[in-house]
Amino acid sequence: MKKINFVIAILLAGMFSCSKNSSNNPAPALQNAKVAVVTIQPPAALNTYAQSNTYAATVVGYVQAANGIATFTSMLAVPPGGTNSAKIQASNARVAATASTTQTWVYTNTQTGESAGYQVTDEGTSYLWEYFYRASSTANWLKAINATEAKDGSTGDLKAYDYQGTNPSFVTAEYNWVKTANLYTFTYTDNSGGDYFVITMNNDTSGTISGYNGVGTNAVLSYKYTWGADGRGTWTIYGSDGITVSSNGTW
């Protein structure tokens, strides 16, 4: 399974890293609404086992990949130097439906003509965050990142678009999360590679990772890892049918 592709975030970060903050930019309440995704923190002992066991190390790698969502959520903020603007309509994806509950900011690099747009919408019980890119003043706005989350933090979703690819509407990566009182469930889908994995984490830091080849109804279980609060764990690799156990063990 492929690790997370950070190309989109890197392009965005590099494009606007030289801009300066504007002291004239107002700060309405929606500007302060942030995605409250949880950082997955398995037991510290798991890192110790990972130093000598390749399967434990694989678990640590997938956790780090899942936590890579922070690369995208860090972009969901007013662009440095951004000022209030009219609502953005992207050409490659759905945008916020209700303009009256939307705040929009735009920053334009006067040297390159490129623009970044950031939009937050209060949808009642949830927020919608959108990040856009425009190559020039005459080009269409393209959505790069779309995220939604319930205001109580119980569910959320983030999509990263291939906005500079041949199909800007293609969602190259998607993250979903569900939080309950005792369990956190996080799913990362690599639509480019056609696979996904699911991490569950209990309050005591024990958890599981299940990986699948394919998406939707065609998905087949490929592997599963489990670990306890003490960092000790198990691993199981499945055959192409998703049922037959090819190999397994413990650490």
Accessible surface in RSA format (square Angstrom, percent):
REM  Atomic radii and reference values for relative SASA: ProtOr
REM  Chains: A
REM  Algorithm: Lee & Richards
REM  Probe-radius: 1.40
REM  Slices: 20
REM RES _ NUM      All-atoms   Total-Side   Main-Chain    Non-polar    All polar
REM                ABS   REL    ABS   REL    ABS   REL    ABS   REL    ABS   REL
RES MET A   1    69.03  35.7   2.93   1.9  66.10 157.4   8.03   6.8  61.00  80.8
RES LYS A   2   122.88  59.9 115.65  71.0   7.23  17.2  83.75  75.4  39.13  41.7
RES LYS A   3   112.64  55.0  97.18  59.6  15.46  36.8  62.48  56.2  50.16  53.4
RES ILE A   4    12.03   6.8   0.54   0.4  11.49  27.7   0.54   0.4  11.49  31.2
RES ASN A   5    84.47  58.3  73.73  71.2  10.75  25.9  29.09  70.0  55.38  53.5
RES PHE A   6    69.74  34.9  65.27  40.4   4.47  11.6  65.27  39.6   4.47  12.8
RES VAL A   7    82.61  54.4  81.28  73.6   1.33   3.2  82.23  71.5   0.38   1.0
RES ILE A   8    13.35   7.6  13.19   9.8   0.16   0.4  13.19   9.5   0.16   0.4
RES ALA A   9     1.74   1.6   1.14   1.8   0.60   1.4   1.42   2.0   0.32   0.8
RES ILE A  10   112.31  63.9 108.78  81.0   3.52   8.5 110.54  79.6   1.77   4.8
RES LEU A  11    79.69  44.4  73.17  52.3   6.52  16.4  76.13  53.5   3.56   9.6
RES LEU A  12     0.00   0.0   0.00   0.0   0.00   0.0   0.00   0.0   0.00   0.0
RES ALA A  13    48.50  44.6  41.99  64.8   6.51  14.8  47.06  66.3   1.44   3.8
RES GLY A  14    51.30  63.3   0.00   N/A  51.30  63.3  34.27  94.0  17.03  38.2
RES MET A  15    30.98  16.0  12.42   8.2  18.56  44.2  17.33  14.7  13.65  18.1
RES PHE A  16     8.54   4.3   5.67   3.5   2.87   7.5   7.19   4.4   1.35   3.9
RES SER A  17    83.52  70.6  45.69  61.0  37.83  87.1  42.99  91.5  40.53  56.8
RES CYS A  18   115.92  87.7  87.44  97.5  28.48  66.9  37.38  94.7  78.54  84.7
RES SER A  19    20.94  17.7   0.76   1.0  20.18  46.5   5.66  12.1  15.28  21.4
RES LYS A  20   173.59  84.7 160.37  98.4  13.22  31.5 107.61  96.9  65.98  70.3
RES ASN A  21   132.21  91.2 105.49 101.9  26.72  64.3  30.26  72.8 101.95  98.5
RES SER A  22    37.81  32.0  17.15  22.9  20.66  47.6  16.40  34.9  21.41  30.0
RES SER A  23   118.35 100.0  73.47  98.1  44.87 103.4  59.71 127.1  58.64  82.2
RES ASN A  24   131.77  90.9 105.00 101.5  26.77  64.5  31.16  75.0 100.61  97.2
RES ASN A  25    32.29  22.3  12.67  12.2  19.61  47.2   5.46  13.1  26.83  25.9
RES PRO A  26    73.42  53.5  60.66  55.3  12.76  46.4  73.39  60.6   0.03   0.2
RES ALA A  27    70.82  65.1  42.33  65.3  28.49  64.8  43.01  60.6  27.81  73.7
RES PRO A  28    38.46  28.0  24.96  22.8  13.50  49.1  37.80  31.2   0.66   4.1
RES ALA A  29    86.73  79.7  67.80 104.6  18.93  43.1  72.35 101.9  14.39  38.1
RES LEU A  30    24.78  13.8  23.35  16.7   1.43   3.6  24.19  17.0   0.59   1.6
RES GLN A  31    38.42  21.5  37.62  27.5   0.80   1.9   3.65   7.8  34.77  26.4
RES ASN A  32   103.17  71.1  85.13  82.3  18.03  43.4  29.43  70.8  73.73  71.3
RES ALA A  33    12.15  11.2   1.72   2.7  10.43  23.7  11.79  16.6   0.36   1.0
RES LYS A  34   108.80  53.1  90.38  55.5  18.42  43.9  81.17  73.1  27.63  29.4
RES VAL A  35    21.16  13.9   1.16   1.1  20.00  48.2   1.16   1.0  20.00  54.2
RES ALA A  36    55.92  51.4  43.40  67.0  12.52  28.5  52.97  74.6   2.95   7.8
RES VAL A  37    31.31  20.6  13.72  12.4  17.59  42.4  13.72  11.9  17.59  47.7
RES VAL A  38    56.69  37.3  49.30  44.6   7.40  17.8  53.76  46.7   2.93   8.0
RES THR A  39    84.90  60.4  70.67  71.6  14.23  33.9  37.18  49.9  47.73  72.1
RES ILE A  40     5.51   3.1   0.92   0.7   4.58  11.0   2.74   2.0   2.77   7.5
RES GLN A  41   128.03  71.6 119.35  87.2   8.69  20.7  32.47  69.1  95.56  72.5
RES PRO A  42    24.81  18.1  13.48  12.3  11.33  41.2  13.48  11.1  11.33  70.4
RES PRO A  43    11.91   8.7   5.78   5.3   6.13  22.3  11.91   9.8   0.00   0.0
RES ALA A  44    82.74  76.1  68.74 106.1  14.00  31.8  71.60 100.8  11.14  29.5
RES ALA A  45    38.12  35.1  30.54  47.1   7.58  17.2  35.20  49.6   2.92   7.7
RES LEU A  46     0.09   0.1   0.09   0.1   0.00   0.0   0.09   0.1   0.00   0.0
RES ASN A  47    73.21  50.5  70.34  68.0   2.87   6.9  25.01  60.2  48.19  46.6
RES THR A  48    87.88  62.5  83.98  85.1   3.91   9.3  57.67  77.5  30.22  45.7
RES TYR A  49    59.82  27.9  58.61  33.3   1.21   3.1  39.92  30.0  19.90  24.5
RES ALA A  50    19.73  18.1   9.15  14.1  10.58  24.1   9.35  13.2  10.37  27.5
RES GLN A  51   155.69  87.1 114.01  83.3  41.67  99.2  45.85  97.6 109.83  83.3
RES SER A  52   107.89  91.2  65.31  87.2  42.57  98.1  54.37 115.8  53.52  75.0
RES ASN A  53    36.40  25.1  32.83  31.7   3.58   8.6   8.17  19.7  28.23  27.3
RES THR A  54   103.88  73.9  97.49  98.8   6.39  15.2  84.93 114.1  18.95  28.6
RES TYR A  55    68.96  32.2  68.91  39.2   0.05   0.1  34.87  26.2  34.09  42.0
RES ALA A  56     0.00   0.0   0.00   0.0   0.00   0.0   0.00   0.0   0.00   0.0
RES ALA A  57    40.59  37.3  31.99  49.4   8.60  19.6  32.84  46.2   7.76  20.5
RES THR A  58    46.93  33.4  38.78  39.3   8.15  19.4  24.17  32.5  22.76  34.4
RES VAL A  59     0.00   0.0   0.00   0.0   0.00   0.0   0.00   0.0   0.00   0.0
RES VAL A  60    23.35  15.4  23.21  21.0   0.15   0.4  23.35  20.3   0.00   0.0
RES GLY A  61    13.95  17.2   0.00   N/A  13.95  17.2  11.81  32.4   2.14   4.8
RES TYR A  62    16.00   7.5  16.00   9.1   0.00   0.0   1.41   1.1  14.59  18.0
RES VAL A  63     6.45   4.2   6.45   5.8   0.00   0.0   6.45   5.6   0.00   0.0
RES GLN A  64   119.22  66.7 107.72  78.7  11.50  27.4  38.02  80.9  81.20  61.6
RES ALA A  65     9.55   8.8   2.11   3.3   7.44  16.9   9.02  12.7   0.53   1.4
RES ALA A  66     0.80   0.7   0.00   0.0   0.80   1.8   0.21   0.3   0.59   1.6
RES ASN A  67    37.73  26.0  28.74  27.8   9.00  21.7  17.98  43.3  19.76  19.1
RES GLY A  68    10.38  12.8   0.00   N/A  10.38  12.8  10.26  28.2   0.11   0.3
RES ILE A  69     4.22   2.4   4.22   3.1   0.00   0.0   4.22   3.0   0.00   0.0
RES ALA A  70    56.00  51.5  54.09  83.5   1.91   4.3  54.44  76.7   1.56   4.1
RES THR A  71    48.75  34.7  40.61  41.2   8.14  19.4  27.34  36.7  21.41  32.4
RES PHE A  72     0.80   0.4   0.80   0.5   0.00   0.0   0.80   0.5   0.00   0.0
RES THR A  73    24.35  17.3  14.72  14.9   9.63  23.0   5.72   7.7  18.63  28.2
RES SER A  74    80.48  68.0  49.77  66.4  30.70  70.7  50.86 108.3  29.62  41.5
RES MET A  75    28.84  14.9  25.00  16.5   3.84   9.1  14.08  12.0  14.76  19.6
RES LEU A  76     3.96   2.2   1.03   0.7   2.93   7.4   1.03   0.7   2.93   7.9
RES ALA A  77    34.97  32.2  33.52  51.7   1.45   3.3  33.52  47.2   1.45   3.8
RES VAL A  78    24.87  16.4  11.06  10.0  13.81  33.3  11.06   9.6  13.81  37.5
RES PRO A  79     2.21   1.6   0.00   0.0   2.21   8.0   1.32   1.1   0.89   5.5
RES PRO A  80    53.18  38.8  50.95  46.4   2.23   8.1  53.18  43.9   0.00   0.0
RES GLY A  81    17.43  21.5   0.00   N/A  17.43  21.5   4.13  11.3  13.30  29.8
RES GLY A  82     0.44   0.5   0.00   N/A   0.44   0.5   0.00   0.0   0.44   1.0
RES THR A  83    66.05  47.0  65.78  66.7   0.28   0.7  41.57  55.8  24.48  37.0
RES ASN A  84    63.64  43.9  39.82  38.5  23.83  57.4  33.08  79.6  30.56  29.5
RES SER A  85    50.93  43.0  23.59  31.5  27.35  63.0  17.91  38.1  33.02  46.3
RES ALA A  86    83.99  77.2  63.32  97.7  20.66  47.0  75.03 105.7   8.96  23.7
RES LYS A  87    55.63  27.1  31.55  19.4  24.08  57.3  20.55  18.5  35.07  37.4
RES ILE A  88     5.62   3.2   3.10   2.3   2.52   6.1   5.62   4.0   0.00   0.0
RES GLN A  89   117.61  65.8 101.72  74.3  15.89  37.8  53.79 114.5  63.82  48.4
RES ALA A  90    16.87  15.5   0.00   0.0  16.87  38.4   0.28   0.4  16.60  44.0
RES SER A  91    71.22  60.2  28.66  38.3  42.56  98.0  34.41  73.3  36.81  51.6
RES ASN A  92    12.43   8.6   2.77   2.7   9.66  23.3   8.04  19.3   4.39   4.2
RES ALA A  93    25.50  23.4   2.55   3.9  22.95  52.2  16.50  23.2   9.00  23.8
RES ARG A  94   148.43  62.3 127.67  65.1  20.76  49.4  88.01 120.3  60.42  36.6
RES VAL A  95    18.25  12.0  12.84  11.6   5.40  13.0  12.97  11.3   5.28  14.3
RES ALA A  96     0.87   0.8   0.00   0.0   0.87   2.0   0.00   0.0   0.87   2.3
RES ALA A  97    86.22  79.3  51.92  80.1  34.30  78.0  59.63  84.0  26.59  70.4
RES THR A  98    69.28  49.3  65.46  66.4   3.82   9.1  38.57  51.8  30.72  46.4
RES ALA A  99    59.41  54.6  44.26  68.3  15.15  34.5  44.43  62.6  14.97  39.7
RES SER A 100   104.61  88.4  59.68  79.6  44.93 103.5  59.33 126.3  45.28  63.4
RES THR A 101    52.22  37.1  45.39  46.0   6.83  16.3  51.34  69.0   0.88   1.3
RES THR A 102    18.16  12.9   0.71   0.7  17.45  41.6   0.71   1.0  17.45  26.4
RES GLN A 103    58.92  32.9  57.60  42.1   1.32   3.1   3.01   6.4  55.91  42.4
RES THR A 104     4.52   3.2   1.88   1.9   2.65   6.3   0.39   0.5   4.13   6.2
RES TRP A 105     0.00   0.0   0.00   0.0   0.00   0.0   0.00   0.0   0.00   0.0
RES VAL A 106    23.69  15.6  19.50  17.7   4.19  10.1  19.50  16.9   4.19  11.4
RES TYR A 107    38.23  17.8  36.40  20.7   1.83   4.8  20.76  15.6  17.47  21.5
RES THR A 108    58.37  41.5  46.87  47.5  11.50  27.4  37.37  50.2  21.01  31.8
RES ASN A 109    22.87  15.8  22.80  22.0   0.07   0.2   0.11   0.3  22.76  22.0
RES THR A 110   132.39  94.2  97.32  98.7  35.07  83.6  76.91 103.3  55.48  83.9
RES GLN A 111   171.05  95.7 131.52  96.1  39.53  94.1  43.66  92.9 127.39  96.6
RES THR A 112    81.64  58.1  49.32  50.0  32.32  77.0  58.07  78.0  23.57  35.6
RES GLY A 113    25.98  32.0   0.00   N/A  25.98  32.0  23.43  64.3   2.56   5.7
RES GLU A 114    40.38  23.2  40.38  30.6   0.00   0.0   9.48  18.3  30.90  25.2
RES SER A 115     0.88   0.7   0.88   1.2   0.00   0.0   0.00   0.0   0.88   1.2
RES ALA A 116     0.00   0.0   0.00   0.0   0.00   0.0   0.00   0.0   0.00   0.0
RES GLY A 117     0.00   0.0   0.00   N/A   0.00   0.0   0.00   0.0   0.00   0.0
RES TYR A 118     0.02   0.0   0.02   0.0   0.00   0.0   0.02   0.0   0.00   0.0
RES GLN A 119     0.00   0.0   0.00   0.0   0.00   0.0   0.00   0.0   0.00   0.0
RES VAL A 120     0.00   0.0   0.00   0.0   0.00   0.0   0.00   0.0   0.00   0.0
RES THR A 121     1.63   1.2   1.63   1.7   0.00   0.0   1.63   2.2   0.00   0.0
RES ASP A 122    43.34  30.4  38.59  38.4   4.74  11.2   8.00  18.8  35.33  35.2
RES GLU A 123    73.99  42.5  42.05  31.8  31.94  76.1  26.40  51.1  47.59  38.9
RES GLY A 124    49.15  60.6   0.00   N/A  49.15  60.6  37.30 102.4  11.85  26.5
RES THR A 125   114.77  81.6 108.34 109.8   6.43  15.3  83.67 112.4  31.10  47.0
RES SER A 126    24.59  20.8  24.59  32.8   0.00   0.0  12.23  26.0  12.36  17.3
RES TYR A 127    53.04  24.8  53.04  30.2   0.00   0.0  19.20  14.4  33.84  41.7
RES LEU A 128     0.18   0.1   0.18   0.1   0.00   0.0   0.18   0.1   0.00   0.0
RES TRP A 129     1.73   0.7   1.73   0.8   0.00   0.0   1.39   0.7   0.34   0.6
RES GLU A 130     0.00   0.0   0.00   0.0   0.00   0.0   0.00   0.0   0.00   0.0
RES TYR A 131     3.92   1.8   3.92   2.2   0.00   0.0   0.35   0.3   3.57   4.4
RES PHE A 132     0.00   0.0   0.00   0.0   0.00   0.0   0.00   0.0   0.00   0.0
RES TYR A 133    14.48   6.8  14.48   8.2   0.00   0.0   5.84   4.4   8.63  10.6
RES ARG A 134    49.41  20.7  49.08  25.0   0.33   0.8   0.39   0.5  49.02  29.7
RES ALA A 135    50.57  46.5  42.36  65.4   8.21  18.7  42.36  59.7   8.21  21.7
RES SER A 136    41.93  35.4  41.93  56.0   0.00   0.0  33.44  71.2   8.49  11.9
RES SER A 137    93.09  78.7  69.64  92.9  23.44  54.0  43.30  92.2  49.79  69.8
RES THR A 138   130.71  93.0  94.18  95.5  36.53  87.1  79.19 106.4  51.52  77.9
RES ALA A 139    39.65  36.5  21.27  32.8  18.38  41.8  31.07  43.8   8.58  22.7
RES ASN A 140   102.88  70.9  91.65  88.6  11.23  27.0  10.67  25.7  92.21  89.1
RES TRP A 141    29.15  11.7  26.73  12.9   2.42   5.7  16.83   9.0  12.32  20.0
RES LEU A 142    36.28  20.2  36.28  26.0   0.00   0.0  36.28  25.5   0.00   0.0
RES LYS A 143     1.61   0.8   1.61   1.0   0.00   0.0   0.00   0.0   1.61   1.7
RES ALA A 144     0.00   0.0   0.00   0.0   0.00   0.0   0.00   0.0   0.00   0.0
RES ILE A 145     0.00   0.0   0.00   0.0   0.00   0.0   0.00   0.0   0.00   0.0
RES ASN A 146    13.04   9.0  13.04  12.6   0.00   0.0   0.72   1.7  12.32  11.9
RES ALA A 147     0.00   0.0   0.00   0.0   0.00   0.0   0.00   0.0   0.00   0.0
RES THR A 148    38.51  27.4  38.44  39.0   0.06   0.2  22.85  30.7  15.66  23.7
RES GLU A 149     7.81   4.5   5.38   4.1   2.43   5.8   2.63   5.1   5.18   4.2
RES ALA A 150    23.81  21.9  18.88  29.1   4.93  11.2  18.99  26.7   4.82  12.8
RES LYS A 151    94.66  46.2  60.28  37.0  34.38  81.9  42.66  38.4  52.01  55.4
RES ASP A 152   118.53  83.0  77.22  76.9  41.31  97.7  51.42 121.0  67.11  66.9
RES GLY A 153     7.18   8.9   0.00   N/A   7.18   8.9   7.08  19.4   0.11   0.2
RES SER A 154    35.98  30.4  34.11  45.5   1.87   4.3  25.73  54.8  10.25  14.4
RES THR A 155    64.19  45.7  64.14  65.0   0.06   0.1  44.57  59.9  19.62  29.7
RES GLY A 156     9.39  11.6   0.00   N/A   9.39  11.6   4.33  11.9   5.06  11.3
RES ASP A 157    17.79  12.5  17.79  17.7   0.00   0.0  15.64  36.8   2.16   2.2
RES LEU A 158     0.00   0.0   0.00   0.0   0.00   0.0   0.00   0.0   0.00   0.0
RES LYS A 159    57.11  27.9  57.11  35.0   0.00   0.0  30.60  27.5  26.51  28.2
RES ALA A 160     0.18   0.2   0.18   0.3   0.00   0.0   0.18   0.3   0.00   0.0
RES TYR A 161    18.89   8.8  18.89  10.7   0.00   0.0   3.66   2.8  15.23  18.8
RES ASP A 162    51.00  35.7  50.77  50.5   0.23   0.5   3.49   8.2  47.51  47.4
RES TYR A 163     3.54   1.7   2.59   1.5   0.96   2.5   1.19   0.9   2.35   2.9
RES GLN A 164    94.28  52.7  56.30  41.1  37.98  90.4  32.25  68.6  62.03  47.0
RES GLY A 165    28.69  35.4   0.00   N/A  28.69  35.4  17.50  48.0  11.19  25.1
RES THR A 166   151.01 107.4 113.83 115.4  37.18  88.6  92.96 124.9  58.05  87.8
RES ASN A 167    78.88  54.4  77.05  74.5   1.83   4.4  26.79  64.5  52.09  50.4
RES PRO A 168    39.19  28.6  39.19  35.7   0.00   0.0  39.19  32.4   0.00   0.0
RES SER A 169    58.97  49.8  46.71  62.3  12.26  28.2  26.78  57.0  32.19  45.1
RES PHE A 170    75.53  37.8  71.17  44.1   4.36  11.3  75.53  45.8   0.00   0.0
RES VAL A 171    26.78  17.6  23.60  21.4   3.17   7.6  23.60  20.5   3.17   8.6
RES THR A 172    20.72  14.7  20.10  20.4   0.62   1.5  11.01  14.8   9.71  14.7
RES ALA A 173     2.90   2.7   2.90   4.5   0.00   0.0   2.90   4.1   0.00   0.0
RES GLU A 174    36.86  21.2  36.86  27.9   0.00   0.0   2.05   4.0  34.81  28.4
RES TYR A 175     0.00   0.0   0.00   0.0   0.00   0.0   0.00   0.0   0.00   0.0
RES ASN A 176    52.64  36.3  51.97  50.2   0.68   1.6  19.10  46.0  33.55  32.4
RES TRP A 177     2.00   0.8   0.01   0.0   2.00   4.7   0.83   0.4   1.18   1.9
RES VAL A 178    69.35  45.6  68.82  62.3   0.53   1.3  68.82  59.8   0.53   1.4
RES LYS A 179    54.81  26.7  45.79  28.1   9.02  21.5  27.72  25.0  27.09  28.9
RES THR A 180    89.84  63.9  63.93  64.8  25.91  61.8  69.57  93.4  20.27  30.6
RES ALA A 181    90.90  83.6  57.16  88.2  33.73  76.7  70.02  98.6  20.88  55.3
RES ASN A 182   100.98  69.6  99.69  96.3   1.29   3.1  27.23  65.5  73.75  71.3
RES LEU A 183    66.37  37.0  62.51  44.7   3.86   9.7  64.46  45.3   1.91   5.1
RES TYR A 184    17.02   7.9  16.31   9.3   0.71   1.8  16.31  12.3   0.71   0.9
RES THR A 185    35.55  25.3  34.77  35.3   0.77   1.8  25.35  34.0  10.20  15.4
RES PHE A 186     1.63   0.8   1.62   1.0   0.01   0.0   1.63   1.0   0.00   0.0
RES THR A 187    28.07  20.0  28.04  28.4   0.03   0.1  14.05  18.9  14.02  21.2
RES TYR A 188     3.43   1.6   3.43   2.0   0.00   0.0   0.51   0.4   2.92   3.6
RES THR A 189    20.86  14.8  20.86  21.1   0.00   0.0   9.50  12.8  11.36  17.2
RES ASP A 190     8.68   6.1   8.68   8.6   0.00   0.0   1.36   3.2   7.33   7.3
RES ASN A 191    45.99  31.7  29.31  28.3  16.68  40.2   8.28  19.9  37.71  36.5
RES SER A 192    68.44  57.8  34.80  46.4  33.63  77.5  30.67  65.3  37.77  52.9
RES GLY A 193    32.50  40.1   0.00   N/A  32.50  40.1   6.16  16.9  26.33  59.0
RES GLY A 194    27.11  33.4   0.00   N/A  27.11  33.4  21.70  59.6   5.41  12.1
RES ASP A 195    10.92   7.6  10.92  10.9   0.00   0.0   1.39   3.3   9.53   9.5
RES TYR A 196    42.51  19.8  42.31  24.1   0.20   0.5  17.91  13.5  24.60  30.3
RES PHE A 197     0.75   0.4   0.75   0.5   0.00   0.0   0.75   0.5   0.00   0.0
RES VAL A 198    31.01  20.4  30.28  27.4   0.73   1.8  30.28  26.3   0.73   2.0
RES ILE A 199     0.78   0.4   0.65   0.5   0.13   0.3   0.65   0.5   0.13   0.4
RES THR A 200    29.85  21.2  29.85  30.3   0.00   0.0  24.33  32.7   5.52   8.3
RES MET A 201    19.23  10.0  17.15  11.3   2.08   5.0  17.15  14.6   2.08   2.8
RES ASN A 202    58.20  40.1  54.32  52.5   3.88   9.3  12.24  29.5  45.96  44.4
RES ASN A 203   109.01  75.2  76.92  74.3  32.09  77.3  37.67  90.7  71.34  69.0
RES ASP A 204    83.45  58.5  66.25  65.9  17.20  40.7  44.46 104.6  38.98  38.9
RES THR A 205    44.39  31.6  44.39  45.0   0.01   0.0  40.59  54.5   3.80   5.7
RES SER A 206    17.75  15.0  17.75  23.7   0.00   0.0  11.34  24.1   6.41   9.0
RES GLY A 207     3.28   4.0   0.00   N/A   3.28   4.0   0.89   2.4   2.40   5.4
RES THR A 208    35.33  25.1  35.33  35.8   0.00   0.0  28.05  37.7   7.28  11.0
RES ILE A 209     0.00   0.0   0.00   0.0   0.00   0.0   0.00   0.0   0.00   0.0
RES SER A 210    14.98  12.7  14.98  20.0   0.00   0.0   4.28   9.1  10.71  15.0
RES GLY A 211     0.00   0.0   0.00   N/A   0.00   0.0   0.00   0.0   0.00   0.0
RES TYR A 212    54.84  25.6  54.84  31.2   0.00   0.0  20.25  15.2  34.59  42.6
RES ASN A 213    85.75  59.1  82.96  80.2   2.78   6.7  25.79  62.1  59.96  58.0
RES GLY A 214    21.99  27.1   0.00   N/A  21.99  27.1  18.89  51.8   3.11   7.0
RES VAL A 215    61.18  40.3  55.09  49.9   6.09  14.7  55.09  47.9   6.09  16.5
RES GLY A 216    61.23  75.5   0.00   N/A  61.23  75.5  43.17 118.5  18.06  40.5
RES THR A 217   144.97 103.1 105.90 107.4  39.07  93.1  91.96 123.5  53.01  80.1
RES ASN A 218   121.20  83.6 105.57 102.0  15.64  37.7  27.33  65.8  93.88  90.7
RES ALA A 219    26.41  24.3   4.56   7.0  21.85  49.7   4.56   6.4  21.85  57.9
RES VAL A 220    48.95  32.2  45.63  41.3   3.32   8.0  48.90  42.5   0.05   0.1
RES LEU A 221    39.94  22.2  35.55  25.4   4.39  11.0  35.55  25.0   4.39  11.8
RES SER A 222    23.30  19.7  21.42  28.6   1.88   4.3   2.54   5.4  20.76  29.1
RES TYR A 223    16.49   7.7  16.49   9.4   0.00   0.0  16.49  12.4   0.00   0.0
RES LYS A 224    76.89  37.5  75.49  46.3   1.39   3.3  19.95  18.0  56.94  60.6
RES TYR A 225    11.00   5.1  11.00   6.3   0.00   0.0   0.30   0.2  10.70  13.2
RES THR A 226    40.80  29.0  40.80  41.4   0.00   0.0  31.63  42.5   9.17  13.9
RES TRP A 227     9.14   3.7   0.00   0.0   9.14  21.5   3.62   1.9   5.52   9.0
RES GLY A 228    24.66  30.4   0.00   N/A  24.66  30.4  22.00  60.4   2.66   5.9
RES ALA A 229    52.62  48.4  33.29  51.4  19.33  44.0  33.29  46.9  19.33  51.2
RES ASP A 230    85.81  60.1  70.11  69.8  15.69  37.1  47.45 111.7  38.35  38.2
RES GLY A 231     0.00   0.0   0.00   N/A   0.00   0.0   0.00   0.0   0.00   0.0
RES ARG A 232   128.12  53.8 123.85  63.1   4.27  10.2  37.21  50.9  90.91  55.1
RES GLY A 233     7.23   8.9   0.00   N/A   7.23   8.9   4.36  12.0   2.87   6.4
RES THR A 234    57.12  40.6  57.12  57.9   0.00   0.0  47.98  64.4   9.13  13.8
RES TRP A 235    26.74  10.7  26.15  12.7   0.60   1.4  22.81  12.2   3.93   6.4
RES THR A 236    25.87  18.4  25.79  26.1   0.08   0.2   4.12   5.5  21.75  32.9
RES ILE A 237    50.71  28.9  50.71  37.8   0.00   0.0  50.71  36.5   0.00   0.0
RES TYR A 238    45.43  21.2  32.67  18.6  12.76  33.2   9.29   7.0  36.14  44.6
RES GLY A 239    20.31  25.0   0.00   N/A  20.31  25.0  17.57  48.2   2.74   6.1
RES SER A 240   117.44  99.2  82.53 110.1  34.91  80.4  59.36 126.4  58.08  81.4
RES ASP A 241    77.67  54.4  53.65  53.4  24.03  56.8  43.25 101.8  34.43  34.3
RES GLY A 242    11.28  13.9   0.00   N/A  11.28  13.9   1.95   5.3   9.33  20.9
RES ILE A 243   140.02  79.7 127.45  94.9  12.57  30.3 130.75  94.2   9.27  25.2
RES THR A 244    79.90  56.8  73.08  74.1   6.82  16.3  59.84  80.4  20.07  30.3
RES VAL A 245    73.02  48.1  49.78  45.1  23.24  56.0  49.78  43.3  23.24  63.0
RES SER A 246    73.84  62.4  35.57  47.5  38.27  88.1  29.49  62.8  44.35  62.1
RES SER A 247    47.15  39.8  38.95  52.0   8.20  18.9  37.28  79.4   9.86  13.8
RES ASN A 248    92.50  63.8  73.45  71.0  19.05  45.9   4.95  11.9  87.56  84.6
RES GLY A 249    24.81  30.6   0.00   N/A  24.81  30.6  22.00  60.4   2.81   6.3
RES THR A 250   100.65  71.6  79.73  80.8  20.92  49.8  48.10  64.6  52.55  79.4
RES TRP A 251    18.91   7.6   1.99   1.0  16.92  39.7  17.29   9.2   1.62   2.6
END  Absolute sums over single chains surface
CHAIN  1 A    11724.0       9039.3       2684.7       6548.2       5175.8
END  Absolute sums over all chains
TOTAL         11724.0       9039.3       2684.7       6548.2       5175.8
